């Protein structure tokens, strides 16, 4: 059984949201963002989706990610 990330089931902080958006702007992958924040890649993808942010669009430069 896989070990849970350190922030498993912990609420997201404003600081984590800001860092996640910065890393998206820096064109990091969900896996790289997950490692930085100590969360799973699935948690990152879900949080981005809930925030209306697309990693794919950020890479293409079509959508601006606000801080």
DRENMI-260187 format. One record per residue: x, y, z of N, C-alpha, C, CB in turn; residue number from 1. Coordinates in steps of 0.2 Angstrom, whole numbers, always signed. Atoms other than C-alpha are relative to their C-alpha. Glycine has a CB too. Layout:
! DRENMI-260187
@n.x=X&n.y=Y&n.z=Z&ca.x=X&ca.y=Y&ca.z=Z&c.x=X&c.y=Y&c.z=Z&cb.x=X&cb.y=Y&cb.z=Z&nr=NUM
...
//
This chain:
! DRENMI-260187
@n.x=+4&n.y=-6&n.z=+0&ca.x=+0&ca.y=+0&ca.z=+0&c.x=+4&c.y=+6&c.z=+0&cb.x=-5&cb.y=+0&cb.z=+6&nr=1
@n.x=-4&n.y=-6&n.z=+1&ca.x=+7&ca.y=+17&ca.z=-5&c.x=-1&c.y=+5&c.z=+6&cb.x=-2&cb.y=+4&cb.z=-6&nr=2
@n.x=+0&n.y=-5&n.z=-6&ca.x=+11&ca.y=+30&ca.z=+9&c.x=-3&c.y=+6&c.z=-2&cb.x=+8&cb.y=+1&cb.z=+2&nr=3
@n.x=+3&n.y=-6&n.z=+1&ca.x=+0&ca.y=+45&ca.z=+10&c.x=+4&c.y=+6&c.z=+0&cb.x=-6&cb.y=+1&cb.z=+5&nr=4
@n.x=-4&n.y=-6&n.z=+0&ca.x=+7&ca.y=+62&ca.z=+6&c.x=-1&c.y=+4&c.z=+7&cb.x=-2&cb.y=+5&cb.z=-6&nr=5
@n.x=+0&n.y=-3&n.z=-6&ca.x=+11&ca.y=+73&ca.z=+21&c.x=-6&c.y=+4&c.z=+2&cb.x=+6&cb.y=+4&cb.z=+1&nr=6
@n.x=+6&n.y=-4&n.z=+0&ca.x=-4&ca.y=+84&ca.z=+18&c.x=-6&c.y=-3&c.z=-1&cb.x=+1&cb.y=+6&cb.z=-4&nr=7
@n.x=+6&n.y=+4&n.z=+1&ca.x=-16&ca.y=+70&ca.z=+16&c.x=-6&c.y=+2&c.z=+4&cb.x=+1&cb.y=-7&cb.z=+1&nr=8
@n.x=+6&n.y=-2&n.z=-3&ca.x=-34&ca.y=+76&ca.z=+20&c.x=+1&c.y=+7&c.z=+4&cb.x=-2&cb.y=-5&cb.z=+5&nr=9
@n.x=-1&n.y=-7&n.z=-4&ca.x=-27&ca.y=+93&ca.z=+27&c.x=-3&c.y=+5&c.z=-5&cb.x=+7&cb.y=+1&cb.z=+1&nr=10
@n.x=+3&n.y=-6&n.z=+4&ca.x=-36&ca.y=+109&ca.z=+21&c.x=+5&c.y=+4&c.z=-4&cb.x=-4&cb.y=+5&cb.z=+4&nr=11
@n.x=-4&n.y=-4&n.z=+4&ca.x=-28&ca.y=+119&ca.z=+8&c.x=+1&c.y=+7&c.z=+3&cb.x=-2&cb.y=+1&cb.z=-8&nr=12
@n.x=-1&n.y=-6&n.z=-2&ca.x=-20&ca.y=+135&ca.z=+13&c.x=+1&c.y=+5&c.z=-5&cb.x=+7&cb.y=+1&cb.z=+5&nr=13
@n.x=-1&n.y=-5&n.z=+5&ca.x=-19&ca.y=+152&ca.z=+4&c.x=+7&c.y=+0&c.z=-3&cb.x=-2&cb.y=+7&cb.z=+3&nr=14
@n.x=-7&n.y=+0&n.z=+2&ca.x=+0&ca.y=+150&ca.z=+3&c.x=+1&c.y=-6&c.z=-5&cb.x=+4&cb.y=-1&cb.z=+6&nr=15
@n.x=+0&n.y=+6&n.z=+4&ca.x=-2&ca.y=+133&ca.z=-5&c.x=-3&c.y=+1&c.z=-7&cb.x=-3&cb.y=-6&cb.z=+3&nr=16
@n.x=+3&n.y=-2&n.z=+6&ca.x=-14&ca.y=+140&ca.z=-18&c.x=+4&c.y=+4&c.z=-4&cb.x=-7&cb.y=+3&cb.z=+2&nr=17
@n.x=-4&n.y=-5&n.z=+3&ca.x=-3&ca.y=+154&ca.z=-22&c.x=+6&c.y=-3&c.z=-3&cb.x=+3&cb.y=+6&cb.z=+5&nr=18
@n.x=-6&n.y=+3&n.z=+3&ca.x=+12&ca.y=+143&ca.z=-24&c.x=-2&c.y=-5&c.z=-6&cb.x=+4&cb.y=-5&cb.z=+6&nr=19
@n.x=+3&n.y=+5&n.z=+6&ca.x=+2&ca.y=+130&ca.z=-35&c.x=-1&c.y=+5&c.z=-6&cb.x=-6&cb.y=-3&cb.z=+2&nr=20
@n.x=+1&n.y=-5&n.z=+6&ca.x=-3&ca.y=+145&ca.z=-47&c.x=+7&c.y=+2&c.z=-2&cb.x=-4&cb.y=+6&cb.z=+2&nr=21
@n.x=-6&n.y=-2&n.z=+3&ca.x=+15&ca.y=+151&ca.z=-48&c.x=+4&c.y=-6&c.z=-3&cb.x=+5&cb.y=+2&cb.z=+6&nr=22
@n.x=-3&n.y=+6&n.z=+3&ca.x=+21&ca.y=+133&ca.z=-52&c.x=-3&c.y=-1&c.z=-7&cb.x=+0&cb.y=-6&cb.z=+5&nr=23
@n.x=+3&n.y=+1&n.z=+6&ca.x=+8&ca.y=+132&ca.z=-65&c.x=+2&c.y=+5&c.z=-5&cb.x=-8&cb.y=+1&cb.z=+0&nr=24
@n.x=-3&n.y=-5&n.z=+5&ca.x=+14&ca.y=+148&ca.z=-73&c.x=+7&c.y=-1&c.z=-2&cb.x=+0&cb.y=+7&cb.z=+4&nr=25
@n.x=-7&n.y=+2&n.z=+1&ca.x=+32&ca.y=+141&ca.z=-72&c.x=+0&c.y=-6&c.z=-5&cb.x=+4&cb.y=-1&cb.z=+6&nr=26
@n.x=+2&n.y=+5&n.z=+5&ca.x=+24&ca.y=+127&ca.z=-83&c.x=+3&c.y=-7&c.z=+3&cb.x=+4&cb.y=+1&cb.z=-6&nr=27
@n.x=-2&n.y=+6&n.z=-3&ca.x=+28&ca.y=+113&ca.z=-70&c.x=-6&c.y=-5&c.z=-1&cb.x=+1&cb.y=+1&cb.z=+8&nr=28
@n.x=+5&n.y=+6&n.z=+0&ca.x=+19&ca.y=+96&ca.z=-71&c.x=-4&c.y=-1&c.z=+6&cb.x=+3&cb.y=-6&cb.z=-3&nr=29
@n.x=+4&n.y=+2&n.z=-6&ca.x=+6&ca.y=+90&ca.z=-59&c.x=+4&c.y=-4&c.z=+5&cb.x=-7&cb.y=-3&cb.z=-2&nr=30
@n.x=-4&n.y=+4&n.z=-5&ca.x=+18&ca.y=+78&ca.z=-52&c.x=+6&c.y=+4&c.z=+3&cb.x=+4&cb.y=-6&cb.z=-5&nr=31
@n.x=-5&n.y=-4&n.z=-3&ca.x=+31&ca.y=+91&ca.z=-50&c.x=-3&c.y=+5&c.z=+6&cb.x=+4&cb.y=+5&cb.z=-5&nr=32
@n.x=+3&n.y=-5&n.z=-5&ca.x=+19&ca.y=+103&ca.z=-41&c.x=-2&c.y=-4&c.z=+6&cb.x=-7&cb.y=+3&cb.z=-3&nr=33
@n.x=+2&n.y=+4&n.z=-6&ca.x=+13&ca.y=+88&ca.z=-30&c.x=+6&c.y=-1&c.z=+4&cb.x=-3&cb.y=-7&cb.z=-3&nr=34
@n.x=-6&n.y=+1&n.z=-4&ca.x=+31&ca.y=+85&ca.z=-25&c.x=+1&c.y=+6&c.z=+4&cb.x=+6&cb.y=-3&cb.z=-4&nr=35
@n.x=-1&n.y=-7&n.z=-4&ca.x=+33&ca.y=+103&ca.z=-20&c.x=-4&c.y=+1&c.z=+6&cb.x=+0&cb.y=+6&cb.z=-5&nr=36
@n.x=+5&n.y=-1&n.z=-5&ca.x=+17&ca.y=+104&ca.z=-10&c.x=-1&c.y=-6&c.z=+5&cb.x=-6&cb.y=+2&cb.z=-4&nr=37
@n.x=+1&n.y=+6&n.z=-5&ca.x=+18&ca.y=+87&ca.z=-2&c.x=-7&c.y=-3&c.z=-1&cb.x=+1&cb.y=+2&cb.z=+7&nr=38
@n.x=+7&n.y=+2&n.z=+1&ca.x=+1&ca.y=+82&ca.z=-10&c.x=+1&c.y=-5&c.z=-6&cb.x=-5&cb.y=+5&cb.z=-2&nr=39
@n.x=+0&n.y=+4&n.z=+6&ca.x=-4&ca.y=+69&ca.z=-23&c.x=-1&c.y=+4&c.z=-7&cb.x=-5&cb.y=-6&cb.z=+1&nr=40
@n.x=+1&n.y=-3&n.z=+7&ca.x=-4&ca.y=+73&ca.z=-42&c.x=-8&c.y=+0&c.z=-1&cb.x=+3&cb.y=-4&cb.z=-5&nr=41
@n.x=+8&n.y=-1&n.z=+0&ca.x=-23&ca.y=+69&ca.z=-41&c.x=-3&c.y=+5&c.z=+3&cb.x=-3&cb.y=-7&cb.z=+2&nr=42
@n.x=+2&n.y=-5&n.z=-4&ca.x=-25&ca.y=+81&ca.z=-28&c.x=+1&c.y=+7&c.z=-3&cb.x=+3&cb.y=+0&cb.z=+8&nr=43
@n.x=-2&n.y=-7&n.z=+4&ca.x=-16&ca.y=+95&ca.z=-38&c.x=-5&c.y=+0&c.z=-6&cb.x=+7&cb.y=-1&cb.z=-2&nr=44
@n.x=+5&n.y=-1&n.z=+5&ca.x=-27&ca.y=+91&ca.z=-53&c.x=-7&c.y=+2&c.z=+2&cb.x=+0&cb.y=-7&cb.z=-4&nr=45
@n.x=+7&n.y=-1&n.z=-3&ca.x=-43&ca.y=+91&ca.z=-43&c.x=+0&c.y=+8&c.z=+2&cb.x=-2&cb.y=-4&cb.z=+5&nr=46
@n.x=+0&n.y=-7&n.z=-2&ca.x=-38&ca.y=+108&ca.z=-35&c.x=+0&c.y=+5&c.z=-6&cb.x=+6&cb.y=+1&cb.z=+5&nr=47
@n.x=+0&n.y=-4&n.z=+6&ca.x=-34&ca.y=+115&ca.z=-52&c.x=-6&c.y=+1&c.z=-3&cb.x=+6&cb.y=-2&cb.z=-5&nr=48
@n.x=+7&n.y=+0&n.z=+3&ca.x=-50&ca.y=+110&ca.z=-59&c.x=-5&c.y=+4&c.z=+3&cb.x=-2&cb.y=-8&cb.z=-1&nr=49
@n.x=+5&n.y=-4&n.z=-4&ca.x=-60&ca.y=+117&ca.z=-45&c.x=+1&c.y=+7&c.z=+0&cb.x=+1&cb.y=-2&cb.z=+7&nr=50
@n.x=-2&n.y=-7&n.z=+0&ca.x=-50&ca.y=+133&ca.z=-47&c.x=-1&c.y=+3&c.z=-7&cb.x=+7&cb.y=+1&cb.z=+2&nr=51
@n.x=+1&n.y=-2&n.z=+7&ca.x=-54&ca.y=+134&ca.z=-66&c.x=+7&c.y=+1&c.z=-4&cb.x=-4&cb.y=+6&cb.z=+0&nr=52
@n.x=-7&n.y=-1&n.z=+3&ca.x=-35&ca.y=+132&ca.z=-70&c.x=+1&c.y=-6&c.z=-4&cb.x=+5&cb.y=+2&cb.z=+5&nr=53
@n.x=-2&n.y=+5&n.z=+4&ca.x=-29&ca.y=+121&ca.z=-84&c.x=+7&c.y=+0&c.z=-1&cb.x=-4&cb.y=+0&cb.z=-7&nr=54
@n.x=-7&n.y=+0&n.z=+1&ca.x=-11&ca.y=+115&ca.z=-85&c.x=+1&c.y=+0&c.z=-8&cb.x=+2&cb.y=-7&cb.z=+3&nr=55
@n.x=-1&n.y=+0&n.z=+8&ca.x=-13&ca.y=+112&ca.z=-104&c.x=+0&c.y=+7&c.z=-3&cb.x=-5&cb.y=-5&cb.z=-3&nr=56
@n.x=+1&n.y=-6&n.z=+2&ca.x=-19&ca.y=+129&ca.z=-107&c.x=+6&c.y=+5&c.z=+2&cb.x=-7&cb.y=+3&cb.z=+2&nr=57
@n.x=-5&n.y=-4&n.z=-3&ca.x=-6&ca.y=+137&ca.z=-96&c.x=+7&c.y=-2&c.z=-4&cb.x=+2&cb.y=-2&cb.z=+8&nr=58
@n.x=-6&n.y=+1&n.z=+4&ca.x=+8&ca.y=+128&ca.z=-106&c.x=-1&c.y=+3&c.z=-7&cb.x=+0&cb.y=-8&cb.z=-1&nr=59
@n.x=+1&n.y=-3&n.z=+6&ca.x=+0&ca.y=+134&ca.z=-122&c.x=+0&c.y=+8&c.z=+0&cb.x=-6&cb.y=-2&cb.z=-4&nr=60
@n.x=+1&n.y=-7&n.z=-1&ca.x=-1&ca.y=+152&ca.z=-115&c.x=-6&c.y=+3&c.z=-2&cb.x=+6&cb.y=+3&cb.z=-5&nr=61
@n.x=+6&n.y=-2&n.z=+2&ca.x=-19&ca.y=+153&ca.z=-119&c.x=-4&c.y=+3&c.z=+6&cb.x=-4&cb.y=-5&cb.z=-3&nr=62
@n.x=+3&n.y=-2&n.z=-5&ca.x=-25&ca.y=+156&ca.z=-102&c.x=+5&c.y=+3&c.z=+5&cb.x=-4&cb.y=-6&cb.z=+3&nr=63
@n.x=-4&n.y=-3&n.z=-5&ca.x=-18&ca.y=+168&ca.z=-89&c.x=-2&c.y=-3&c.z=+7&cb.x=-1&cb.y=+7&cb.z=+0&nr=64
@n.x=+1&n.y=+2&n.z=-6&ca.x=-16&ca.y=+161&ca.z=-72&c.x=+1&c.y=+6&c.z=+5&cb.x=+4&cb.y=-6&cb.z=+2&nr=65
@n.x=-1&n.y=-5&n.z=-4&ca.x=-20&ca.y=+174&ca.z=-59&c.x=+3&c.y=-2&c.z=+7&cb.x=-7&cb.y=+4&cb.z=+2&nr=66
@n.x=-3&n.y=+1&n.z=-7&ca.x=-10&ca.y=+175&ca.z=-42&c.x=-5&c.y=+1&c.z=+5&cb.x=+6&cb.y=+4&cb.z=+1&nr=67
//
